[in-house]
Each structure stands twice: as structure tokens, then as C-alpha cells.
Amino acid sequence: MRDALVMSPSDEDNTYDLLHITRERGVVFATIDAPPINVMTPSLFKELAKFGASAAADNSIRAVVLRSADPDFFIAHFDVSAILQFPVEGEAVRPAEIAGFHAMCETYRLMPKPTIVELAGRVGGGGSELAMSCDMRFGAIGKTTINQMEVPLGILPGGTGTQRLPRLVGRNRAMEIILGGVDIDSQTAESWGYLNRAIAPEDLSQFVSELAYRIASFPPTAVALAKESVNNADTLPLREGMLEEQYLFQQLLRTDEAKPSMERFLELGGQTRSGEKRMGDLATEISPT
């Protein structure tokens, strides 16, 4: 069966009720629209899981952007009324495999293309856990607020939050956020490493879109293996990570894009004073597309 994300942009939206899906220049944008405040209900969770799996499998997609139709909320948190219905009979069972919400988050972390989150407003609970599972997060100065509100409710961030936050902001700050249930403003979130950048609200959407278009213009295998190698830093000791990096580098040297791209770089003025002084712009001129 043909994947839904290979359809035309006008058809794509019809496959989801709570996400608006559009494509442009190799980037797929998923805009969350679940009034009144984008609570992550089981229905929204299922659509985000479906979208993530489809985007991961679609080779024509070069980058993924998640954003919200509500300027005040990205995703408020997971639906507490749904959590109240979770089964609690008998003893808690330690799972043997990653599944459910954790598996959905891992799809966004591990797919071989960048996942970027535009946080124009508040994000909390499971919405924050999904955002942290993606590769990059950008927020709006004076608007974006992060909160993990689970401990005040008698639970804990159970959708990867206790594992993601310490890796992003450090153990002590993660303790403050999780145990304190405090609101973290955009500039604090940026300085602590939760956000890549906090940007003026009026510039946020354009900045995220242009970054996604930029990455989508680069050789996709290089993007995929570079992401894989960075992800290895979370799971491999330094020596093994460096060995794997060498292997992935050797793989890329053997791709069809590497040699022409390096030759084009030199033709455009790479390794000259004038070319090196404008490297950011020069890099976007290498790809023929």
C-alpha cells in the first residue's frame, strides 16, 4: 500500500484529524491542531505515532518539523483523564521492551532525518517528552514555557522525561524541573540547553523553516549518518563512539554525493580566504538542488 505521506499535499491532510501535514522543498511540516489546548489525548498520541513512523519510512522526506496551530500551546501535557484509566491491578511489571509512548518518542529520535520542534508557546508533560526526543527545539522569547508537572500529581515523567532531561540540562537542573514542577522560561531553557535558541516570536517560524530547508538541501546520507553518529554519543563509550564515527565516515566517502560535493566546494572557493570567510553561505551553494 502506498504510504499516506507520498500523496499530494492536498491529500495528506485528509489522513489525520489532529495534524495538518504539508510539504515543501523536502521538508514535511506537521502542525498540531487539537483544541482547546493541545492536550495529548490517546487520539493525538496515535496520530503522532502514525506520522512519525510514516515520515521515518518515506525517503523523499529530508527533514521533519513539528509545530502548533495554537500560539499559546505546543502540547500542554498528556491527558490526565486518560492516565486515570490506566490499569493498576496487581503488582507493577518491569517491561522487557520499549513500547507505547517511549517507542513513539524513539521513532522521532532515531529516524534518519532531522526532527525539529517549533515551540511558540507552552509545552509540558508528555509534550515536553516528545519535544526532547527530537533533534532540535526552538522557542519564542517571552512566550515559550517548559513544565514537567507530573510529580505534583503523584506520578513522574513516564514518557522518557526522567531520562531525556538530565542529558539535556544536567542532573541538578533536571531535579529542579521534575521535582519542583516549576515553569522554566524561554531564556532560562536556552541557557540550560533545553532549547537550541530562544528567538523573537515574530521570527520563530521563519527561522525554523529556513533551517529545515537548509538541512534538507544537503546530501541525505550525510545528514542521516551524521545524526546516527551524534546519537551514538548517548549510548556508546567514547572509544567505541569514535570507532563507529570512523566507520560511518568511511561509508560516506563511498557514496555518490561525497566526491562531487567536495569538488564543488573547491570550485566555489573553499580553502581560499574569501570563500572561508563566508562558509555559512558557501555551504548552501554546493548542492545542485
Short mmCIF file of the C-alpha atoms (twelve columns), coordinates in Angstrom:
data_MODEL
# 
_entry.id   MODEL 
# 
loop_
_atom_site.group_PDB 
_atom_site.id 
_atom_site.type_symbol 
_atom_site.label_atom_id 
_atom_site.label_alt_id 
_atom_site.label_comp_id 
_atom_site.label_asym_id 
_atom_site.label_seq_id 
_atom_site.Cartn_x 
_atom_site.Cartn_y 
_atom_site.Cartn_z 
_atom_site.pdbx_PDB_model_num 
ATOM 1   C CA . MET A 1   0.000  0.000  0.000  1 
ATOM 2   C CA . ARG A 2   1.261  3.434  -0.881 1 
ATOM 3   C CA . ASP A 3   2.268  5.404  2.226  1 
ATOM 4   C CA . ALA A 4   -0.017 8.324  3.055  1 
ATOM 5   C CA . LEU A 5   2.923  10.714 3.094  1 
ATOM 6   C CA . VAL A 6   3.684  10.044 -0.556 1 
ATOM 7   C CA . MET A 7   0.369  11.595 -1.553 1 
ATOM 8   C CA . SER A 8   -0.012 15.126 -2.814 1 
ATOM 9   C CA . PRO A 9   -0.081 17.854 -0.139 1 
ATOM 10  C CA . SER A 10  -3.826 18.354 -0.660 1 
ATOM 11  C CA . ASP A 11  -4.459 14.679 0.094  1 
ATOM 12  C CA . GLU A 12  -2.092 14.379 3.040  1 
ATOM 13  C CA . ASP A 13  -4.216 16.448 5.426  1 
ATOM 14  C CA . ASN A 14  -7.154 14.106 4.956  1 
ATOM 15  C CA . THR A 15  -5.299 11.219 6.603  1 
ATOM 16  C CA . TYR A 16  -5.222 12.968 10.012 1 
ATOM 17  C CA . ASP A 17  -7.808 14.698 12.181 1 
ATOM 18  C CA . LEU A 18  -5.490 16.474 14.635 1 
ATOM 19  C CA . LEU A 19  -2.442 17.153 12.439 1 
ATOM 20  C CA . HIS A 20  -2.187 19.335 9.358  1 
ATOM 21  C CA . ILE A 21  0.510  17.886 7.081  1 
ATOM 22  C CA . THR A 22  2.216  19.911 4.357  1 
ATOM 23  C CA . ARG A 23  5.413  19.560 2.357  1 
ATOM 24  C CA . GLU A 24  7.796  21.993 0.781  1 
ATOM 25  C CA . ARG A 25  11.365 21.629 -0.531 1 
ATOM 26  C CA . GLY A 26  11.873 18.207 1.046  1 
ATOM 27  C CA . VAL A 27  10.547 19.271 4.459  1 
ATOM 28  C CA . VAL A 28  7.341  17.872 5.938  1 
ATOM 29  C CA . PHE A 29  5.548  20.109 8.444  1 
ATOM 30  C CA . ALA A 30  3.121  18.594 10.969 1 
ATOM 31  C CA . THR A 31  1.012  21.261 12.667 1 
ATOM 32  C CA . ILE A 32  -0.791 20.076 15.793 1 
ATOM 33  C CA . ASP A 33  -4.377 21.311 15.993 1 
ATOM 34  C CA . ALA A 34  -6.207 19.737 18.952 1 
ATOM 35  C CA . PRO A 35  -8.289 22.434 20.685 1 
ATOM 36  C CA . PRO A 36  -8.682 23.759 23.235 1 
ATOM 37  C CA . ILE A 37  -5.050 23.454 24.441 1 
ATOM 38  C CA . ASN A 38  -3.482 20.567 22.512 1 
ATOM 39  C CA . VAL A 39  -3.712 18.060 25.345 1 
ATOM 40  C CA . MET A 40  -2.091 14.840 24.171 1 
ATOM 41  C CA . THR A 41  -5.106 12.563 24.177 1 
ATOM 42  C CA . PRO A 42  -4.780 8.936  23.082 1 
ATOM 43  C CA . SER A 43  -6.070 10.080 19.677 1 
ATOM 44  C CA . LEU A 44  -3.338 12.709 19.278 1 
ATOM 45  C CA . PHE A 45  -0.735 10.234 20.511 1 
ATOM 46  C CA . LYS A 46  -1.818 7.721  17.878 1 
ATOM 47  C CA . GLU A 47  -1.666 10.324 15.105 1 
ATOM 48  C CA . LEU A 48  1.803  11.497 16.176 1 
ATOM 49  C CA . ALA A 49  2.978  7.873  16.290 1 
ATOM 50  C CA . LYS A 50  1.494  7.193  12.844 1 
ATOM 51  C CA . PHE A 51  3.016  10.346 11.392 1 
ATOM 52  C CA . GLY A 52  6.443  9.614  12.878 1 
ATOM 53  C CA . ALA A 53  6.509  6.071  11.513 1 
ATOM 54  C CA . SER A 54  5.386  7.259  8.075  1 
ATOM 55  C CA . ALA A 55  7.899  10.104 7.937  1 
ATOM 56  C CA . ALA A 56  10.723 7.808  9.039  1 
ATOM 57  C CA . ALA A 57  9.961  5.387  6.193  1 
ATOM 58  C CA . ASP A 58  9.486  7.984  3.437  1 
ATOM 59  C CA . ASN A 59  12.806 8.537  1.658  1 
ATOM 60  C CA . SER A 60  11.528 11.642 -0.110 1 
ATOM 61  C CA . ILE A 61  11.327 13.481 3.232  1 
ATOM 62  C CA . ARG A 62  14.595 15.180 4.153  1 
ATOM 63  C CA . ALA A 63  13.533 16.927 7.393  1 
ATOM 64  C CA . VAL A 64  10.570 16.948 9.797  1 
ATOM 65  C CA . VAL A 65  9.138  19.973 11.624 1 
ATOM 66  C CA . LEU A 66  6.563  19.771 14.415 1 
ATOM 67  C CA . ARG A 67  4.676  22.970 15.271 1 
ATOM 68  C CA . SER A 68  1.304  24.034 16.661 1 
ATOM 69  C CA . ALA A 69  -1.702 25.863 15.288 1 
ATOM 70  C CA . ASP A 70  -2.204 27.334 18.790 1 
ATOM 71  C CA . PRO A 71  0.300  30.148 19.506 1 
ATOM 72  C CA . ASP A 72  -0.044 29.603 23.267 1 
ATOM 73  C CA . PHE A 73  0.396  25.808 23.455 1 
ATOM 74  C CA . PHE A 74  2.569  23.316 21.615 1 
ATOM 75  C CA . ILE A 75  1.284  20.346 23.632 1 
ATOM 76  C CA . ALA A 76  0.037  21.051 27.147 1 
ATOM 77  C CA . HIS A 77  0.752  17.538 28.518 1 
ATOM 78  C CA . PHE A 78  -0.610 14.004 28.297 1 
ATOM 79  C CA . ASP A 79  -4.330 13.639 29.024 1 
ATOM 80  C CA . VAL A 80  -4.628 13.169 32.801 1 
ATOM 81  C CA . SER A 81  -8.172 11.801 32.475 1 
ATOM 82  C CA . ALA A 82  -6.749 9.058  30.236 1 
ATOM 83  C CA . ILE A 83  -3.962 8.267  32.729 1 
ATOM 84  C CA . LEU A 84  -6.627 7.810  35.395 1 
ATOM 85  C CA . GLN A 85  -7.975 4.933  33.304 1 
ATOM 86  C CA . PHE A 86  -4.634 3.090  33.091 1 
ATOM 87  C CA . PRO A 87  -4.864 -0.400 34.680 1 
ATOM 88  C CA . VAL A 88  -3.389 -0.629 38.182 1 
ATOM 89  C CA . GLU A 89  -4.483 -4.105 39.269 1 
ATOM 90  C CA . GLY A 90  -1.765 -6.320 40.693 1 
ATOM 91  C CA . GLU A 91  1.925  -5.522 41.020 1 
ATOM 92  C CA . ALA A 92  3.819  -3.205 38.669 1 
ATOM 93  C CA . VAL A 93  5.627  -5.151 35.947 1 
ATOM 94  C CA . ARG A 94  9.078  -4.188 34.674 1 
ATOM 95  C CA . PRO A 95  8.868  -4.216 30.843 1 
ATOM 96  C CA . ALA A 96  11.413 -6.042 28.720 1 
ATOM 97  C CA . GLU A 97  10.960 -3.946 25.566 1 
ATOM 98  C CA . ILE A 98  10.465 -0.292 24.649 1 
ATOM 99  C CA . ALA A 99  6.842  0.188  23.631 1 
ATOM 100 C CA . GLY A 100 3.960  2.640  23.586 1 
ATOM 101 C CA . PHE A 101 4.821  6.293  24.215 1 
ATOM 102 C CA . HIS A 102 8.513  5.509  24.624 1 
ATOM 103 C CA . ALA A 103 8.577  3.778  21.232 1 
ATOM 104 C CA . MET A 104 6.867  6.765  19.611 1 
ATOM 105 C CA . CYS A 105 9.468  9.137  21.079 1 
ATOM 106 C CA . GLU A 106 12.289 6.868  19.913 1 
ATOM 107 C CA . THR A 107 10.904 6.974  16.370 1 
ATOM 108 C CA . TYR A 108 11.480 10.738 16.262 1 
ATOM 109 C CA . ARG A 109 14.910 10.443 17.884 1 
ATOM 110 C CA . LEU A 110 16.183 7.673  15.633 1 
ATOM 111 C CA . MET A 111 14.644 8.362  12.212 1 
ATOM 112 C CA . PRO A 112 17.406 9.027  9.630  1 
ATOM 113 C CA . LYS A 113 16.444 12.680 9.124  1 
ATOM 114 C CA . PRO A 114 16.388 15.675 11.451 1 
ATOM 115 C CA . THR A 115 13.352 16.312 13.639 1 
ATOM 116 C CA . ILE A 116 12.844 19.938 14.642 1 
ATOM 117 C CA . VAL A 117 10.286 21.302 17.114 1 
ATOM 118 C CA . GLU A 118 8.940  24.849 16.997 1 
ATOM 119 C CA . LEU A 119 7.776  25.779 20.498 1 
ATOM 120 C CA . ALA A 120 5.889  29.038 20.106 1 
ATOM 121 C CA . GLY A 121 4.095  28.678 23.454 1 
ATOM 122 C CA . ARG A 122 3.806  26.419 26.488 1 
ATOM 123 C CA . VAL A 123 4.919  22.782 26.456 1 
ATOM 124 C CA . GLY A 124 4.644  20.346 29.331 1 
ATOM 125 C CA . GLY A 125 4.488  16.734 30.424 1 
ATOM 126 C CA . GLY A 126 4.302  14.308 27.515 1 
ATOM 127 C CA . GLY A 127 4.519  17.163 25.027 1 
ATOM 128 C CA . SER A 128 7.863  18.126 26.505 1 
ATOM 129 C CA . GLU A 129 8.984  14.499 26.412 1 
ATOM 130 C CA . LEU A 130 8.187  14.305 22.696 1 
ATOM 131 C CA . ALA A 131 9.970  17.623 22.083 1 
ATOM 132 C CA . MET A 132 13.043 16.423 23.983 1 
ATOM 133 C CA . SER A 133 13.125 13.260 21.870 1 
ATOM 134 C CA . CYS A 134 13.505 15.326 18.709 1 
ATOM 135 C CA . ASP A 135 16.846 16.619 17.484 1 
ATOM 136 C CA . MET A 136 16.331 20.363 17.903 1 
ATOM 137 C CA . ARG A 137 13.981 22.682 19.789 1 
ATOM 138 C CA . PHE A 138 13.485 26.393 19.177 1 
ATOM 139 C CA . GLY A 139 11.386 28.672 21.350 1 
ATOM 140 C CA . ALA A 140 9.917  32.183 21.396 1 
ATOM 141 C CA . ILE A 141 11.312 34.803 23.769 1 
ATOM 142 C CA . GLY A 142 8.705  35.769 26.335 1 
ATOM 143 C CA . LYS A 143 6.280  33.081 25.141 1 
ATOM 144 C CA . THR A 144 7.777  29.616 25.451 1 
ATOM 145 C CA . THR A 145 7.446  27.952 28.861 1 
ATOM 146 C CA . ILE A 146 8.501  24.414 29.806 1 
ATOM 147 C CA . ASN A 147 6.992  22.429 32.683 1 
ATOM 148 C CA . GLN A 148 7.078  18.835 33.901 1 
ATOM 149 C CA . MET A 149 4.025  18.758 36.157 1 
ATOM 150 C CA . GLU A 150 3.880  15.033 36.929 1 
ATOM 151 C CA . VAL A 151 5.401  14.853 40.441 1 
ATOM 152 C CA . PRO A 152 2.828  17.293 41.910 1 
ATOM 153 C CA . LEU A 153 0.187  14.882 40.556 1 
ATOM 154 C CA . GLY A 154 1.765  11.948 42.392 1 
ATOM 155 C CA . ILE A 155 3.424  10.373 39.343 1 
ATOM 156 C CA . LEU A 156 6.648  11.018 37.385 1 
ATOM 157 C CA . PRO A 157 7.502  11.943 33.803 1 
ATOM 158 C CA . GLY A 158 6.901  8.449  32.438 1 
ATOM 159 C CA . GLY A 159 7.360  9.067  28.726 1 
ATOM 160 C CA . THR A 160 11.189 9.406  28.653 1 
ATOM 161 C CA . GLY A 161 11.317 12.651 30.688 1 
ATOM 162 C CA . THR A 162 13.473 11.449 33.586 1 
ATOM 163 C CA . GLN A 163 15.996 10.146 31.047 1 
ATOM 164 C CA . ARG A 164 15.954 12.974 28.495 1 
ATOM 165 C CA . LEU A 165 16.104 15.961 30.837 1 
ATOM 166 C CA . PRO A 166 19.352 15.064 32.667 1 
ATOM 167 C CA . ARG A 167 21.016 14.505 29.304 1 
ATOM 168 C CA . LEU A 168 19.882 17.925 28.097 1 
ATOM 169 C CA . VAL A 169 20.242 20.180 31.128 1 
ATOM 170 C CA . GLY A 170 22.264 18.160 33.647 1 
ATOM 171 C CA . ARG A 171 21.223 16.229 36.735 1 
ATOM 172 C CA . ASN A 172 20.754 19.132 39.162 1 
ATOM 173 C CA . ARG A 173 18.636 21.216 36.816 1 
ATOM 174 C CA . ALA A 174 16.583 18.187 35.832 1 
ATOM 175 C CA . MET A 175 15.874 17.633 39.521 1 
ATOM 176 C CA . GLU A 176 14.669 21.222 39.872 1 
ATOM 177 C CA . ILE A 177 12.371 20.929 36.863 1 
ATOM 178 C CA . ILE A 178 10.980 17.489 37.676 1 
ATOM 179 C CA . LEU A 179 10.790 17.562 41.470 1 
ATOM 180 C CA . GLY A 180 9.825  21.224 41.654 1 
ATOM 181 C CA . GLY A 181 7.196  21.193 38.911 1 
ATOM 182 C CA . VAL A 182 8.357  24.718 38.108 1 
ATOM 183 C CA . ASP A 183 7.811  26.792 34.975 1 
ATOM 184 C CA . ILE A 184 11.019 27.394 33.012 1 
ATOM 185 C CA . ASP A 185 11.006 30.468 30.779 1 
ATOM 186 C CA . SER A 186 12.437 30.515 27.274 1 
ATOM 187 C CA . GLN A 187 15.707 32.261 28.047 1 
ATOM 188 C CA . THR A 188 16.443 30.011 31.027 1 
ATOM 189 C CA . ALA A 189 15.593 26.987 28.862 1 
ATOM 190 C CA . GLU A 190 18.030 28.244 26.225 1 
ATOM 191 C CA . SER A 191 20.843 28.852 28.709 1 
ATOM 192 C CA . TRP A 192 20.282 25.422 30.301 1 
ATOM 193 C CA . GLY A 193 20.385 23.599 26.961 1 
ATOM 194 C CA . TYR A 194 16.730 22.598 26.618 1 
ATOM 195 C CA . LEU A 195 16.253 24.988 23.699 1 
ATOM 196 C CA . ASN A 196 18.740 25.400 20.885 1 
ATOM 197 C CA . ARG A 197 17.770 29.072 20.762 1 
ATOM 198 C CA . ALA A 198 15.125 31.445 22.051 1 
ATOM 199 C CA . ILE A 199 14.055 33.670 19.157 1 
ATOM 200 C CA . ALA A 200 11.792 36.697 18.821 1 
ATOM 201 C CA . PRO A 201 8.233  35.354 18.416 1 
ATOM 202 C CA . GLU A 202 7.706  37.072 15.083 1 
ATOM 203 C CA . ASP A 203 10.867 35.437 13.664 1 
ATOM 204 C CA . LEU A 204 10.490 31.926 15.080 1 
ATOM 205 C CA . SER A 205 8.517  30.210 12.329 1 
ATOM 206 C CA . GLN A 206 10.651 31.589 9.509  1 
ATOM 207 C CA . PHE A 207 13.866 30.692 11.328 1 
ATOM 208 C CA . VAL A 208 12.769 27.083 11.880 1 
ATOM 209 C CA . SER A 209 11.536 26.716 8.299  1 
ATOM 210 C CA . GLU A 210 14.731 28.088 6.789  1 
ATOM 211 C CA . LEU A 211 16.906 25.832 8.960  1 
ATOM 212 C CA . ALA A 212 14.849 22.805 7.892  1 
ATOM 213 C CA . TYR A 213 15.091 23.798 4.209  1 
ATOM 214 C CA . ARG A 214 18.848 24.277 4.594  1 
ATOM 215 C CA . ILE A 215 19.410 20.827 6.080  1 
ATOM 216 C CA . ALA A 216 17.056 19.265 3.519  1 
ATOM 217 C CA . SER A 217 19.252 20.640 0.732  1 
ATOM 218 C CA . PHE A 218 22.337 18.716 1.917  1 
ATOM 219 C CA . PRO A 219 23.214 15.112 0.889  1 
ATOM 220 C CA . PRO A 220 20.646 12.980 2.749  1 
ATOM 221 C CA . THR A 221 23.010 10.111 3.523  1 
ATOM 222 C CA . ALA A 222 25.478 12.516 5.112  1 
ATOM 223 C CA . VAL A 223 22.667 14.003 7.216  1 
ATOM 224 C CA . ALA A 224 21.425 10.558 8.260  1 
ATOM 225 C CA . LEU A 225 24.823 9.144  9.222  1 
ATOM 226 C CA . ALA A 226 25.885 12.352 10.972 1 
ATOM 227 C CA . LYS A 227 22.706 12.157 13.060 1 
ATOM 228 C CA . GLU A 228 23.385 8.486  13.788 1 
ATOM 229 C CA . SER A 229 26.906 9.291  14.910 1 
ATOM 230 C CA . VAL A 230 25.758 12.095 17.217 1 
ATOM 231 C CA . ASN A 231 23.114 9.776  18.699 1 
ATOM 232 C CA . ASN A 232 25.871 7.275  19.437 1 
ATOM 233 C CA . ALA A 233 27.294 9.732  21.963 1 
ATOM 234 C CA . ASP A 234 24.267 8.949  24.161 1 
ATOM 235 C CA . THR A 235 24.760 5.200  24.110 1 
ATOM 236 C CA . LEU A 236 28.399 4.326  23.409 1 
ATOM 237 C CA . PRO A 237 31.552 4.904  25.458 1 
ATOM 238 C CA . LEU A 238 33.887 7.466  23.894 1 
ATOM 239 C CA . ARG A 239 36.309 4.958  22.346 1 
ATOM 240 C CA . GLU A 240 33.539 2.886  20.743 1 
ATOM 241 C CA . GLY A 241 31.816 6.060  19.565 1 
ATOM 242 C CA . MET A 242 34.997 7.251  17.860 1 
ATOM 243 C CA . LEU A 243 35.497 3.896  16.178 1 
ATOM 244 C CA . GLU A 244 31.931 3.980  14.886 1 
ATOM 245 C CA . GLU A 245 32.431 7.550  13.701 1 
ATOM 246 C CA . GLN A 246 35.448 6.464  11.653 1 
ATOM 247 C CA . TYR A 247 33.390 3.665  10.109 1 
ATOM 248 C CA . LEU A 248 30.497 5.982  9.206  1 
ATOM 249 C CA . PHE A 249 32.950 8.482  7.720  1 
ATOM 250 C CA . GLN A 250 34.407 5.751  5.523  1 
ATOM 251 C CA . GLN A 251 30.904 4.796  4.434  1 
ATOM 252 C CA . LEU A 252 30.155 8.352  3.359  1 
ATOM 253 C CA . LEU A 253 33.364 8.610  1.325  1 
ATOM 254 C CA . ARG A 254 31.957 5.802  -0.811 1 
ATOM 255 C CA . THR A 255 28.626 7.482  -1.592 1 
ATOM 256 C CA . ASP A 256 27.821 9.068  -4.939 1 
ATOM 257 C CA . GLU A 257 27.395 12.526 -3.375 1 
ATOM 258 C CA . ALA A 258 30.675 12.875 -1.481 1 
ATOM 259 C CA . LYS A 259 33.273 13.358 -4.220 1 
ATOM 260 C CA . PRO A 260 31.178 15.741 -6.407 1 
ATOM 261 C CA . SER A 261 30.241 17.774 -3.325 1 
ATOM 262 C CA . MET A 262 33.856 18.159 -2.219 1 
ATOM 263 C CA . GLU A 263 34.935 19.069 -5.755 1 
ATOM 264 C CA . ARG A 264 32.137 21.623 -5.973 1 
ATOM 265 C CA . PHE A 265 33.239 23.073 -2.638 1 
ATOM 266 C CA . LEU A 266 36.717 23.720 -4.017 1 
ATOM 267 C CA . GLU A 267 35.315 25.211 -7.243 1 
ATOM 268 C CA . LEU A 268 33.208 27.676 -5.238 1 
ATOM 269 C CA . GLY A 269 36.225 28.993 -3.325 1 
ATOM 270 C CA . GLY A 270 36.591 26.571 -0.445 1 
ATOM 271 C CA . GLN A 271 40.081 26.766 1.055  1 
ATOM 272 C CA . THR A 272 40.518 30.323 -0.150 1 
ATOM 273 C CA . ARG A 273 40.434 33.345 2.173  1 
ATOM 274 C CA . SER A 274 37.335 34.811 0.573  1 
ATOM 275 C CA . GLY A 275 35.485 31.502 0.454  1 
ATOM 276 C CA . GLU A 276 36.275 30.514 4.013  1 
ATOM 277 C CA . LYS A 277 35.081 33.884 5.333  1 
ATOM 278 C CA . ARG A 278 31.581 33.152 4.000  1 
ATOM 279 C CA . MET A 279 31.435 29.451 4.814  1 
ATOM 280 C CA . GLY A 280 27.845 29.505 6.066  1 
ATOM 281 C CA . ASP A 281 26.588 30.812 2.727  1 
ATOM 282 C CA . LEU A 282 29.036 28.816 0.627  1 
ATOM 283 C CA . ALA A 283 27.771 25.572 2.171  1 
ATOM 284 C CA . THR A 284 24.298 26.208 0.780  1 
ATOM 285 C CA . GLU A 285 25.672 26.619 -2.766 1 
ATOM 286 C CA . ILE A 286 27.298 23.190 -3.005 1 
ATOM 287 C CA . SER A 287 24.206 21.109 -3.655 1 
ATOM 288 C CA . PRO A 288 22.906 21.207 -7.247 1 
ATOM 289 C CA . THR A 289 19.284 21.076 -5.979 1 
# 
